[in-house]
Amino acid sequence: MNHAGVSPERTRALAQAERARYEAANPRSCALATRAAEHLMFGVPLHWMNDWATPFPLHMAHAEGARVTDVDGNERVDFCLGDTGAMFGHSPAPVVAALQRQAARGLTTMLPSEDAVVVSGLLAERFGLPMWQFAMTATDANRFVLRWLRAATGRKVLLVFNGCYHGTIDDAFVHLVDGRPRQRDSLLGQVHDLTATTRVVEFNDLAALDAALAPGDVACVLAEPVMTNIGMVLPEPGFWRQAIEIIHRHGAKLVMDETHTISSGPGGYARAHGLTPDAVVVGKPLGGGMPCAAYGFSAELAARAEAAKRAAPPGHSGIGTTLTANLLAMAAMRATLNELMTPAVFVALHARCTRLAEGLRAVIARHGLPWCVTQVGARCEFQFCATPPRNGSEAAAAMDAVLEQALHLALLNRGVLITPFHNMMLVCPETTDADVDHLLVALDEVLSALAGLE
Ligand SMILES: Cc1ncc(COP(=O)(O)O)c(C=O)c1O
């Protein structure tokens, strides 16, 4: 048995059997994967689409509500939901209608429409921050926010938590190796030493945060309120209130990246927990599946950012892309904010996810496994450790890539899709109790197979 309480031999045997089952059930996906290899690097449009547990990529034919259907006609209940992009369901009706209306009236003009005014007002009301700007992806939003923060504060250094992910913003690609900061070896083509301007500490470590901020050169702390990208890591009680006090005492700003923790409620985790960051980033589901992201600033920070821009010589600021805030994106965000990102929708999402989390705990207990389950609103995750990890290092130590992949593939073969990276599950408005039960039965069956009980 390994640290996850399973036998590595049985895990390998399960993976082998599931690969054969997948190959037999997905001949059209297999044929498309062969064709794709002719003109797509790695055989996929984006290299990490190859990182799923499947022997060859599953090719999609249809996605609607909580379900996806592949080109072989296999239907699956989707708990991955585009890793949050489709948190309000695939092709949600209000967004489809808004896109159809707007599509005939102009897609992009490099000028605002009324939607921009309405959307910024809705964002201010939801997140409690008065001033907003837009981006097309959460990655871009984080990149732009960091630039604004450096310009506004005149400070160079970024501080992140070990094991974080904020998209492909290079500056955040620094982690701790044996307690020392190191640029991640996986990062391609970066020629600058990022450790010169990025500091990294463990989550939930207030003393380390205080020490890292003490030199007075940190522009901002960029953080998810709950870490979600190395498995989930919850803040300890009181952590954020004390962290905010420390950050501000050292003259730095707090940027909360709510791209995943928007699962907590219509104003994200910070609003749901009465926290007041200086800036917020929100992406993925904001346009109901369309590429849209936004960031909000406090009045004080917005004034400093505007002053920095006005004081700069004319020319490119390094912020923005041509299609950002296009008419279609604005229409999608307006529909999402008005009809999907609402308190009523979140009440239902949270209830369904609680049922899922409780069901997962029961299945895991029935199999006597030392795994824990963490829930943050509409998303939950099981991790291969008995007690929830307190920081990125502990979360990383709990991981088991071979086991993870075997489980994901076995679930997929039983009609359930979960995210390819760690064991995250998300519910959307169309996810039913029966869908949750389907997942729980499938997991129970897979764990029985893993224990050799089948
Ligand atoms: C917390 C967080 N921020 C930002 C991003 C980047 O989002 P995108 O890939 O849409 O740019 C991610 C992606 O997973 C994320 O988890």
The ligand as an SDF file (V2000), in Angstrom:
LIG
                    3D

 16 16  0  0  0  0  0  0  0  0999 V2000
   -6.9500   30.7360  -10.1320 C   0  0  0  0  0  0  0  0  0  0  0  0
   -6.7520   30.8380  -11.5990 C   0  0  0  0  0  0  0  0  0  0  0  0
   -6.4590   32.0280  -12.1400 N   0  0  0  0  0  0  0  0  0  0  0  0
   -6.2860   32.1780  -13.4450 C   0  0  0  0  0  0  0  0  0  0  0  0
   -6.3900   31.0980  -14.3010 C   0  0  0  0  0  0  0  0  0  0  0  0
   -6.1800   31.2740  -15.7610 C   0  0  0  0  0  0  0  0  0  0  0  0
   -7.3770   31.2020  -16.4570 O   0  0  0  0  0  0  0  0  0  0  0  0
   -7.3090   31.1730  -18.0330 P   0  0  0  0  0  0  0  0  0  0  0  0
   -6.6350   29.8970  -18.3840 O   0  0  0  0  0  0  0  0  0  0  0  0
   -8.7660   31.2010  -18.4310 O   0  0  0  0  0  0  0  0  0  0  0  0
   -6.5530   32.3530  -18.4780 O   0  0  0  0  0  0  0  0  0  0  0  0
   -6.6680   29.8390  -13.7830 C   0  0  0  0  0  0  0  0  0  0  0  0
   -6.7590   28.6710  -14.6720 C   0  0  0  0  0  0  0  0  0  0  0  0
   -6.9430   27.5420  -14.2710 O   0  0  0  0  0  0  0  0  0  0  0  0
   -6.8640   29.7130  -12.4060 C   0  0  0  0  0  0  0  0  0  0  0  0
   -7.1290   28.5180  -11.8530 O   0  0  0  0  0  0  0  0  0  0  0  0
  1  2  1  0
  2  3  1  0
  2 15  2  0
  3  4  2  0
  4  5  1  0
  5  6  1  0
  5 12  2  0
  6  7  1  0
  7  8  1  0
  8  9  2  0
  8 10  1  0
  8 11  1  0
 12 13  1  0
 12 15  1  0
 13 14  2  0
 15 16  1  0
M  END
$$$$
